[in-house]
Amino acid sequence: MKTTRKHSSTPVEAPPHNGFSLISNEKLLQLYTTMLKCRMIEQRISTLAKQNTSIETLMAANEEAVATGIVLDLLPGDTLAPSHGGFIPSFVKGRSLEAIFGRIFSSPSRQSAKSRPRYAALNLIPPSLSLGVQLERAIGAAVDNKKCKKRGITVAFCGSSTDPTGHLYEAMRHAGKLSLPILLVCHSDSASEEIGRQAQDCGFPGVTVDSDDAVAAYRVATEAITHARRGSGPTLIECKPWVLSGHSSGRRPTARNPVLRMEEYLTRKGLFDRKLKSAVTASFRRELDDAIKITQDS
């Protein structure tokens, strides 16, 4: 797996794999099974959208690695602001399948009234809100945690690093000025390091991570969460497809598949078990079927 790097003009290559990991085998398997479930949710929503054109799918595909790696170890008291339509981070934080599919099948007016308490109970900012409102609420939650000297943190998924509205930069400015306990997560396909320089200008670190690498995302998130909990301020995490050495810059040599990459990683460590995958897939497929039936019948 690739390591991550602080924003700089010179890329940092990963050291040779030596089988050593600070992440326990149990945690690695938890990362994998959670990613697998996220992929199944994505696929099921995509299938439903093809069958019913009134279903709107707003989430980006193949982002299980980032969502799982960054959100998996959040505590119940931590606040999560998913990107618009961000069902996957919400699921990792604990939102039920019934609530997720209820959002998909319900009209926005019905859904907002029914599910607002459920979002609040999980410290989730609704993914139906605009980016500007989501970031405003995320900053507000981080301010409250700092004022009350709580250990809680906020994670905000901010969409693209090239946000044309300026909402991301405004959130970065507030987070840096107030040294807030918040992680700002954005996606980028650009080779530019402008967003990292902006974070540094706002007084906090910006880190680039391979958006297809759950282990790398988990390591970065663990460090950034610890940084925030001890009162050291925010971190910007920029997620982008990593250009592998030996290939021309700008594109990956193969199609993105974070789940397959995780399976290959676990295989190298002697942890991948096809029977486990089959069992998780079969069990979770039944959960999906039940959740969809309940929401369609309600």
C-alpha positions in Angstrom: 0.0 0.0 0.0 1.2 3.5 -0.7 2.1 5.8 2.1 0.8 9.4 2.3 2.7 12.6 2.2 2.4 16.2 3.5 2.0 18.6 0.6 5.3 19.4 -1.0 6.7 19.9 -4.5 8.5 16.5 -4.5 6.5 13.3 -4.3 7.5 10.8 -1.6 7.6 7.2 -2.6 6.4 4.4 -0.3 9.1 2.2 1.4 9.2 -1.4 0.3 6.5 -3.6 1.8 8.0 -5.5 4.7 4.9 -7.1 6.2 4.9 -4.7 9.2 1.8 -2.7 10.0 0.7 -0.7 13.0 -2.9 -1.7 12.2 -4.0 -4.9 13.7 -5.2 -7.8 11.5 -8.6 -7.5 13.1 -8.8 -3.8 12.1 -7.7 -4.6 8.6 -10.4 -7.2 8.2 -12.9 -4.7 9.6 -11.8 -2.1 7.0 -12.3 -4.7 4.3 -15.7 -6.0 5.3 -17.0 -2.5 5.8 -15.7 -1.5 2.3 -17.4 -4.6 0.9 -20.7 -3.6 2.4 -20.3 0.0 1.1 -19.7 -1.4 -2.4 -22.8 -3.5 -2.2 -24.9 -0.5 -1.1 -23.5 1.5 -4.1 -24.3 -1.3 -6.5 -27.8 -1.8 -5.1 -28.7 1.9 -5.3 -27.3 2.0 -8.9 -29.5 -1.0 -9.8 -32.6 0.6 -8.2 -31.9 3.9 -10.1 -31.9 2.0 -13.4 -35.2 0.4 -12.5 -36.8 3.6 -11.2 -35.7 6.9 -12.9 -37.2 8.9 -10.1 -34.5 7.7 -7.8 -31.6 10.2 -7.7 -28.1 9.0 -7.0 -25.8 11.7 -6.0 -22.9 9.8 -4.5 -19.7 9.2 -6.3 -18.8 5.5 -7.0 -15.7 3.7 -5.8 -15.1 5.9 -2.8 -15.4 3.1 -0.2 -11.7 3.4 0.7 -11.8 7.0 1.8 -15.2 6.8 3.5 -14.3 3.7 5.4 -10.7 4.6 6.3 -11.6 8.1 7.6 -14.9 7.5 9.3 -14.5 3.9 10.7 -13.0 4.9 14.1 -15.1 8.0 14.8 -16.7 8.0 18.2 -20.5 8.4 18.8 -19.9 12.0 20.0 -18.0 13.0 16.9 -19.8 14.9 14.2 -19.8 13.9 10.6 -20.8 16.1 7.6 -21.0 13.9 4.5 -20.8 15.4 1.1 -24.1 16.1 -0.7 -25.9 12.7 -1.1 -23.1 11.0 1.0 -24.9 7.8 1.9 -21.7 5.8 2.3 -19.9 7.8 5.0 -23.3 8.0 6.8 -23.5 4.2 6.8 -20.0 3.8 8.2 -20.9 6.3 11.0 -23.9 4.1 11.9 -26.9 5.2 9.9 -29.2 2.2 9.3 -30.0 0.7 5.9 -33.7 1.3 6.5 -32.9 5.0 7.0 -30.7 5.2 3.9 -33.2 3.5 1.6 -36.0 5.5 3.2 -34.2 8.6 2.1 -33.9 7.2 -1.4 -37.5 6.2 -1.8 -39.1 9.1 0.1 -39.8 12.6 -1.1 -37.4 15.2 0.4 -40.2 16.9 2.4 -41.3 13.6 4.0 -37.8 12.4 4.6 -36.5 15.5 6.3 -39.4 15.5 8.9 -39.1 11.8 9.6 -35.3 11.4 9.9 -34.1 14.6 11.5 -34.0 13.1 15.0 -32.1 10.1 13.6 -29.4 12.3 12.1 -29.1 14.2 15.4 -28.8 11.0 17.4 -25.8 10.0 15.3 -24.3 13.5 15.2 -24.8 13.4 11.5 -25.3 16.6 9.4 -27.9 15.7 6.8 -26.3 14.9 3.4 -29.3 16.6 1.6 -28.0 20.0 2.6 -26.0 22.2 0.3 -22.2 22.3 0.7 -22.2 25.8 2.2 -24.8 24.8 4.8 -23.1 21.6 5.7 -19.7 23.3 6.2 -21.3 26.0 8.2 -22.8 23.5 10.5 -19.6 21.5 10.6 -17.6 24.5 11.7 -20.3 25.3 14.3 -20.1 21.8 15.7 -16.3 22.1 16.0 -16.6 25.5 17.7 -19.0 24.0 20.2 -16.6 21.1 21.0 -13.7 23.5 21.5 -15.7 25.9 23.7 -17.0 23.1 25.9 -13.5 21.5 25.9 -15.0 18.2 24.7 -12.9 15.5 23.1 -15.3 15.3 20.2 -14.1 16.2 16.7 -15.8 16.9 13.4 -15.1 15.3 10.0 -16.5 17.2 7.0 -16.4 15.9 3.4 -16.1 18.9 1.2 -16.5 17.6 -2.3 -14.0 18.8 -4.8 -10.8 20.7 -3.9 -11.6 23.1 -6.8 -14.9 24.1 -5.2 -15.9 27.1 -7.3 -18.2 28.6 -4.6 -15.3 29.3 -2.2 -17.1 27.4 0.7 -14.2 25.1 1.2 -11.6 27.9 1.5 -13.9 29.8 3.8 -14.2 26.8 6.1 -10.4 26.3 6.0 -9.9 30.0 7.0 -12.3 29.7 10.0 -10.8 26.3 11.0 -7.3 27.6 10.9 -8.0 30.9 12.6 -9.8 29.2 15.5 -7.6 26.1 15.6 -10.7 23.9 15.5 -10.8 20.1 16.1 -11.9 19.3 12.5 -10.8 17.2 9.5 -11.7 18.7 6.1 -11.7 16.0 3.4 -11.8 16.9 -0.3 -11.4 15.0 -3.5 -9.2 15.9 -6.5 -7.9 14.5 -9.8 -5.5 17.4 -10.2 -1.7 17.2 -10.0 -1.8 20.7 -8.5 -0.9 21.2 -4.8 -2.7 24.5 -4.5 -5.2 23.2 -1.9 -2.4 22.0 0.3 -0.7 25.4 0.1 -4.0 27.1 1.0 -4.2 24.9 4.1 -0.7 25.8 5.1 -1.5 29.5 4.5 -4.4 29.0 6.9 -2.0 27.6 9.5 -2.6 23.9 9.5 -1.3 20.8 7.6 -2.6 19.4 4.3 -2.0 15.8 3.6 -2.5 13.9 0.3 -3.8 10.3 0.3 -4.5 7.8 -2.4 -8.3 7.8 -2.7 -8.3 4.1 -3.6 -6.2 3.0 -0.6 -8.2 2.3 2.6 -5.1 1.5 4.7 -3.4 4.8 3.8 -6.7 6.7 4.4 -7.0 5.0 7.8 -3.5 5.9 8.8 -3.8 9.5 7.8 -7.2 9.8 9.6 -5.9 8.2 12.8 -3.1 10.7 12.9 -5.3 13.7 12.1 -8.0 12.6 14.6 -5.4 12.3 17.3 -4.0 15.7 16.3 -7.5 17.2 16.6 -8.5 15.5 19.9 -5.4 16.8 21.7 -6.3 20.4 20.7 -3.7 20.8 18.0 -6.2 22.0 15.4 -7.5 21.0 11.9 -6.1 18.9 9.1 -7.0 19.0 5.4 -7.0 15.5 3.8 -6.9 15.7 0.0 -7.9 12.4 -1.7 -6.8 11.7 -5.2 -6.0 8.7 -7.4 -2.3 8.0 -7.0 -0.2 7.9 -10.1 1.9 4.7 -9.9 5.6 5.0 -10.6 6.5 3.8 -14.1 3.3 5.1 -15.7 2.7 8.4 -17.4 1.2 11.0 -15.1 -2.5 12.0 -15.1 -4.2 8.6 -15.3 -4.2 5.3 -13.5 -3.1 2.3 -15.6 -6.1 0.3 -14.5 -9.7 0.9 -13.6 -10.3 2.1 -10.0 -11.3 -0.7 -7.7 -10.5 0.0 -4.0 -12.1 -3.3 -2.8 -9.9 -5.4 -5.2 -6.8 -3.5 -4.0 -7.7 -4.2 -0.4 -8.1 -7.9 -1.3 -4.7 -7.9 -2.9 -3.2 -6.3 0.2 -4.8 -8.8 2.5 -3.6 -11.6 0.3 0.0 -10.4 0.6 -0.4 -10.5 4.4 -2.0 -13.9 4.4 -5.3 -12.5 5.6 -7.7 -12.8 2.7 -10.3 -15.5 3.0 -12.8 -16.1 0.1 -15.1 -18.0 2.5 -15.2 -14.8 4.7 -16.0 -12.7 1.7 -18.8 -15.1 0.6 -20.3 -15.2 4.1 -20.2 -11.4 4.5 -21.7 -10.9 1.0 -24.5 -13.4 1.5 -25.4 -12.1 5.0 -25.4 -8.4 3.9 -27.4 -9.1 0.7 -30.2 -10.4 3.0 -29.9 -7.2 5.1 -30.2 -5.1 2.0 -33.2 -7.1 0.7 -35.0 -6.7 4.1 -34.2 -3.0 4.4 -35.5 -2.3 0.9 -38.7 -4.3 1.5 -39.4 -2.5 4.7 -38.9 1.0 3.2 -40.9 0.1 0.1 -43.8 -1.3 2.2 -43.9 1.6 4.6 
